[in-house]
Amino acid sequence: GSQNREEEQQILGRVAELLDRLREWEIELRDVSTGLVDFPTVIDGERAWLCWRLGEPEVNYWHGVDEGFVGRRPIGD
């Protein structure tokens, strides 16, 4: 019904608003289902991503800009 459509539109609008906020903060949502996000950084003079996944107690991993999740390694390595 029309009430369901209105609720869906409100939800979609809120999702779009939240995604815009992430982009403003330069946070990349990589995978909604696992809560995987990347934050831009510089490591050893090179652009890279700090990498965090929902459930991890803190940001402990990073990867190069062209590596993605498979290139993930602990900070400090």
DRENDRENKOL-267580 format. One record per atom (N, C-alpha, C): residue number from 1; atom name; x, y, z. Coordinates in steps of 0.1 Angstrom, whole numbers, plus 5000, padded with zeros to 4 digits. Layout:
# residues N
+-----+-------+------+------+------+
! num ! atomo !    X !    Y !    Z !
+-----+-------+------+------+------+
! NUM !    CA !    X !    Y !    Z !
...
+-----+-------+------+------+------+
***
This chain:
# residues 77
+-----+-------+------+------+------+
! num ! atomo !    X !    Y !    Z !
+-----+-------+------+------+------+
!   1 !     N ! 5008 ! 4988 ! 5000 !
!   1 !    CA ! 5000 ! 5000 ! 5000 !
!   1 !     C ! 5009 ! 5012 ! 5000 !
!   2 !     N ! 5002 ! 5024 ! 5000 !
!   2 !    CA ! 5009 ! 5036 ! 4999 !
!   2 !     C ! 5017 ! 5039 ! 5012 !
!   3 !     N ! 5012 ! 5034 ! 5023 !
!   3 !    CA ! 5019 ! 5037 ! 5036 !
!   3 !     C ! 5033 ! 5029 ! 5036 !
!   4 !     N ! 5033 ! 5017 ! 5030 !
!   4 !    CA ! 5045 ! 5010 ! 5029 !
!   4 !     C ! 5055 ! 5017 ! 5020 !
!   5 !     N ! 5050 ! 5022 ! 5009 !
!   5 !    CA ! 5059 ! 5029 ! 4999 !
!   5 !     C ! 5064 ! 5041 ! 5006 !
!   6 !     N ! 5056 ! 5048 ! 5014 !
!   6 !    CA ! 5061 ! 5060 ! 5020 !
!   6 !     C ! 5072 ! 5057 ! 5031 !
!   7 !     N ! 5070 ! 5046 ! 5038 !
!   7 !    CA ! 5080 ! 5041 ! 5048 !
!   7 !     C ! 5093 ! 5037 ! 5041 !
!   8 !     N ! 5092 ! 5030 ! 5029 !
!   8 !    CA ! 5103 ! 5026 ! 5022 !
!   8 !     C ! 5111 ! 5038 ! 5017 !
!   9 !     N ! 5104 ! 5048 ! 5012 !
!   9 !    CA ! 5110 ! 5060 ! 5007 !
!   9 !     C ! 5118 ! 5068 ! 5018 !
!  10 !     N ! 5112 ! 5068 ! 5030 !
!  10 !    CA ! 5119 ! 5074 ! 5041 !
!  10 !     C ! 5131 ! 5066 ! 5045 !
!  11 !     N ! 5130 ! 5053 ! 5045 !
!  11 !    CA ! 5142 ! 5045 ! 5048 !
!  11 !     C ! 5153 ! 5047 ! 5038 !
!  12 !     N ! 5149 ! 5046 ! 5025 !
!  12 !    CA ! 5159 ! 5048 ! 5014 !
!  12 !     C ! 5165 ! 5062 ! 5015 !
!  13 !     N ! 5158 ! 5072 ! 5019 !
!  13 !    CA ! 5163 ! 5086 ! 5020 !
!  13 !     C ! 5173 ! 5086 ! 5032 !
!  14 !     N ! 5170 ! 5080 ! 5042 !
!  14 !    CA ! 5179 ! 5079 ! 5054 !
!  14 !     C ! 5192 ! 5072 ! 5050 !
!  15 !     N ! 5191 ! 5061 ! 5043 !
!  15 !    CA ! 5203 ! 5054 ! 5039 !
!  15 !     C ! 5212 ! 5062 ! 5030 !
!  16 !     N ! 5206 ! 5069 ! 5020 !
!  16 !    CA ! 5213 ! 5078 ! 5011 !
!  16 !     C ! 5220 ! 5089 ! 5019 !
!  17 !     N ! 5213 ! 5095 ! 5029 !
!  17 !    CA ! 5219 ! 5105 ! 5038 !
!  17 !     C ! 5231 ! 5100 ! 5045 !
!  18 !     N ! 5230 ! 5088 ! 5051 !
!  18 !    CA ! 5241 ! 5082 ! 5058 !
!  18 !     C ! 5253 ! 5078 ! 5049 !
!  19 !     N ! 5250 ! 5074 ! 5037 !
!  19 !    CA ! 5261 ! 5071 ! 5027 !
!  19 !     C ! 5268 ! 5084 ! 5023 !
!  20 !     N ! 5260 ! 5095 ! 5021 !
!  20 !    CA ! 5266 ! 5108 ! 5018 !
!  20 !     C ! 5275 ! 5112 ! 5030 !
!  21 !     N ! 5271 ! 5110 ! 5042 !
!  21 !    CA ! 5280 ! 5114 ! 5053 !
!  21 !     C ! 5293 ! 5106 ! 5053 !
!  22 !     N ! 5292 ! 5093 ! 5051 !
!  22 !    CA ! 5304 ! 5085 ! 5050 !
!  22 !     C ! 5314 ! 5091 ! 5039 !
!  23 !     N ! 5308 ! 5094 ! 5028 !
!  23 !    CA ! 5316 ! 5100 ! 5017 !
!  23 !     C ! 5323 ! 5113 ! 5021 !
!  24 !     N ! 5315 ! 5121 ! 5028 !
!  24 !    CA ! 5321 ! 5134 ! 5033 !
!  24 !     C ! 5333 ! 5131 ! 5042 !
!  25 !     N ! 5332 ! 5121 ! 5050 !
!  25 !    CA ! 5343 ! 5117 ! 5059 !
!  25 !     C ! 5354 ! 5109 ! 5052 !
!  26 !     N ! 5352 ! 5107 ! 5039 !
!  26 !    CA ! 5362 ! 5099 ! 5031 !
!  26 !     C ! 5363 ! 5085 ! 5036 !
!  27 !     N ! 5352 ! 5079 ! 5041 !
!  27 !    CA ! 5351 ! 5065 ! 5045 !
!  27 !     C ! 5344 ! 5058 ! 5034 !
!  28 !     N ! 5350 ! 5047 ! 5030 !
!  28 !    CA ! 5344 ! 5038 ! 5019 !
!  28 !     C ! 5338 ! 5026 ! 5025 !
!  29 !     N ! 5325 ! 5025 ! 5023 !
!  29 !    CA ! 5318 ! 5013 ! 5028 !
!  29 !     C ! 5320 ! 5002 ! 5017 !
!  30 !     N ! 5327 ! 4992 ! 5020 !
!  30 !    CA ! 5331 ! 4981 ! 5011 !
!  30 !     C ! 5321 ! 4970 ! 5010 !
!  31 !     N ! 5316 ! 4966 ! 5022 !
!  31 !    CA ! 5307 ! 4954 ! 5022 !
!  31 !     C ! 5297 ! 4956 ! 5034 !
!  32 !     N ! 5284 ! 4959 ! 5030 !
!  32 !    CA ! 5274 ! 4961 ! 5040 !
!  32 !     C ! 5272 ! 4949 ! 5049 !
!  33 !     N ! 5272 ! 4937 ! 5043 !
!  33 !    CA ! 5269 ! 4925 ! 5051 !
!  33 !     C ! 5279 ! 4922 ! 5062 !
!  34 !     N ! 5292 ! 4925 ! 5060 !
!  34 !    CA ! 5302 ! 4923 ! 5070 !
!  34 !     C ! 5306 ! 4936 ! 5077 !
!  35 !     N ! 5300 ! 4947 ! 5073 !
!  35 !    CA ! 5304 ! 4960 ! 5079 !
!  35 !     C ! 5318 ! 4964 ! 5077 !
!  36 !     N ! 5323 ! 4961 ! 5065 !
!  36 !    CA ! 5337 ! 4964 ! 5061 !
!  36 !     C ! 5338 ! 4978 ! 5056 !
!  37 !     N ! 5347 ! 4986 ! 5062 !
!  37 !    CA ! 5349 ! 5000 ! 5058 !
!  37 !     C ! 5364 ! 5002 ! 5057 !
!  38 !     N ! 5368 ! 5012 ! 5048 !
!  38 !    CA ! 5382 ! 5016 ! 5046 !
!  38 !     C ! 5382 ! 5031 ! 5049 !
!  39 !     N ! 5393 ! 5035 ! 5055 !
!  39 !    CA ! 5396 ! 5049 ! 5058 !
!  39 !     C ! 5409 ! 5053 ! 5051 !
!  40 !     N ! 5410 ! 5064 ! 5044 !
!  40 !    CA ! 5422 ! 5068 ! 5037 !
!  40 !     C ! 5433 ! 5071 ! 5047 !
!  41 !     N ! 5446 ! 5068 ! 5043 !
!  41 !    CA ! 5457 ! 5071 ! 5051 !
!  41 !     C ! 5470 ! 5071 ! 5042 !
!  42 !     N ! 5481 ! 5075 ! 5048 !
!  42 !    CA ! 5494 ! 5074 ! 5041 !
!  42 !     C ! 5503 ! 5065 ! 5049 !
!  43 !     N ! 5509 ! 5055 ! 5043 !
!  43 !    CA ! 5518 ! 5046 ! 5050 !
!  43 !     C ! 5531 ! 5046 ! 5042 !
!  44 !     N ! 5542 ! 5049 ! 5048 !
!  44 !    CA ! 5556 ! 5050 ! 5042 !
!  44 !     C ! 5555 ! 5059 ! 5029 !
!  45 !     N ! 5548 ! 5070 ! 5030 !
!  45 !    CA ! 5547 ! 5079 ! 5019 !
!  45 !     C ! 5538 ! 5075 ! 5008 !
!  46 !     N ! 5531 ! 5064 ! 5009 !
!  46 !    CA ! 5522 ! 5059 ! 4999 !
!  46 !     C ! 5507 ! 5060 ! 5004 !
!  47 !     N ! 5498 ! 5063 ! 4995 !
!  47 !    CA ! 5484 ! 5063 ! 4998 !
!  47 !     C ! 5480 ! 5048 ! 5001 !
!  48 !     N ! 5472 ! 5047 ! 5011 !
!  48 !    CA ! 5467 ! 5033 ! 5016 !
!  48 !     C ! 5454 ! 5035 ! 5022 !
!  49 !     N ! 5448 ! 5024 ! 5026 !
!  49 !    CA ! 5436 ! 5023 ! 5034 !
!  49 !     C ! 5437 ! 5016 ! 5047 !
!  50 !     N ! 5432 ! 5023 ! 5058 !
!  50 !    CA ! 5430 ! 5016 ! 5070 !
!  50 !     C ! 5418 ! 5008 ! 5068 !
!  51 !     N ! 5418 ! 4996 ! 5074 !
!  51 !    CA ! 5407 ! 4986 ! 5071 !
!  51 !     C ! 5401 ! 4981 ! 5084 !
!  52 !     N ! 5388 ! 4982 ! 5085 !
!  52 !    CA ! 5381 ! 4977 ! 5098 !
!  52 !     C ! 5368 ! 4970 ! 5094 !
!  53 !     N ! 5365 ! 4960 ! 5101 !
!  53 !    CA ! 5353 ! 4952 ! 5099 !
!  53 !     C ! 5345 ! 4951 ! 5112 !
!  54 !     N ! 5332 ! 4952 ! 5111 !
!  54 !    CA ! 5323 ! 4951 ! 5122 !
!  54 !     C ! 5326 ! 4940 ! 5131 !
!  55 !     N ! 5327 ! 4942 ! 5144 !
!  55 !    CA ! 5331 ! 4932 ! 5154 !
!  55 !     C ! 5345 ! 4933 ! 5158 !
!  56 !     N ! 5354 ! 4939 ! 5150 !
!  56 !    CA ! 5368 ! 4941 ! 5154 !
!  56 !     C ! 5369 ! 4952 ! 5164 !
!  57 !     N ! 5376 ! 4950 ! 5175 !
!  57 !    CA ! 5376 ! 4960 ! 5186 !
!  57 !     C ! 5382 ! 4973 ! 5182 !
!  58 !     N ! 5391 ! 4973 ! 5173 !
!  58 !    CA ! 5397 ! 4986 ! 5168 !
!  58 !     C ! 5403 ! 4984 ! 5154 !
!  59 !     N ! 5408 ! 4995 ! 5148 !
!  59 !    CA ! 5414 ! 4995 ! 5135 !
!  59 !     C ! 5428 ! 4990 ! 5136 !
!  60 !     N ! 5430 ! 4977 ! 5131 !
!  60 !    CA ! 5444 ! 4971 ! 5133 !
!  60 !     C ! 5450 ! 4967 ! 5119 !
!  61 !     N ! 5443 ! 4970 ! 5108 !
!  61 !    CA ! 5448 ! 4965 ! 5095 !
!  61 !     C ! 5448 ! 4976 ! 5085 !
!  62 !     N ! 5456 ! 4974 ! 5075 !
!  62 !    CA ! 5457 ! 4983 ! 5064 !
!  62 !     C ! 5459 ! 4975 ! 5051 !
!  63 !     N ! 5457 ! 4982 ! 5039 !
!  63 !    CA ! 5461 ! 4976 ! 5026 !
!  63 !     C ! 5464 ! 4987 ! 5017 !
!  64 !     N ! 5471 ! 4984 ! 5006 !
!  64 !    CA ! 5474 ! 4994 ! 4996 !
!  64 !     C ! 5461 ! 4997 ! 4988 !
!  65 !     N ! 5461 ! 5008 ! 4981 !
!  65 !    CA ! 5449 ! 5013 ! 4974 !
!  65 !     C ! 5445 ! 5003 ! 4963 !
!  66 !     N ! 5454 ! 4995 ! 4957 !
!  66 !    CA ! 5450 ! 4986 ! 4947 !
!  66 !     C ! 5450 ! 4971 ! 4952 !
!  67 !     N ! 5451 ! 4969 ! 4964 !
!  67 !    CA ! 5451 ! 4955 ! 4969 !
!  67 !     C ! 5438 ! 4950 ! 4974 !
!  68 !     N ! 5430 ! 4958 ! 4980 !
!  68 !    CA ! 5417 ! 4953 ! 4986 !
!  68 !     C ! 5419 ! 4944 ! 4998 !
!  69 !     N ! 5408 ! 4938 ! 5002 !
!  69 !    CA ! 5408 ! 4930 ! 5015 !
!  69 !     C ! 5419 ! 4919 ! 5015 !
!  70 !     N ! 5421 ! 4913 ! 5003 !
!  70 !    CA ! 5431 ! 4902 ! 5003 !
!  70 !     C ! 5445 ! 4906 ! 5006 !
!  71 !     N ! 5448 ! 4919 ! 5004 !
!  71 !    CA ! 5461 ! 4925 ! 5008 !
!  71 !     C ! 5462 ! 4930 ! 5022 !
!  72 !     N ! 5452 ! 4928 ! 5030 !
!  72 !    CA ! 5451 ! 4933 ! 5043 !
!  72 !     C ! 5462 ! 4927 ! 5052 !
!  73 !     N ! 5469 ! 4936 ! 5059 !
!  73 !    CA ! 5479 ! 4932 ! 5069 !
!  73 !     C ! 5479 ! 4941 ! 5081 !
!  74 !     N ! 5485 ! 4936 ! 5092 !
!  74 !    CA ! 5484 ! 4943 ! 5105 !
!  74 !     C ! 5492 ! 4956 ! 5104 !
!  75 !     N ! 5487 ! 4966 ! 5110 !
!  75 !    CA ! 5494 ! 4979 ! 5111 !
!  75 !     C ! 5507 ! 4976 ! 5118 !
!  76 !     N ! 5518 ! 4982 ! 5113 !
!  76 !    CA ! 5531 ! 4980 ! 5119 !
!  76 !     C ! 5540 ! 4970 ! 5111 !
!  77 !     N ! 5533 ! 4962 ! 5102 !
!  77 !    CA ! 5541 ! 4952 ! 5094 !
!  77 !     C ! 5547 ! 4959 ! 5082 !
+-----+-------+------+------+------+
***
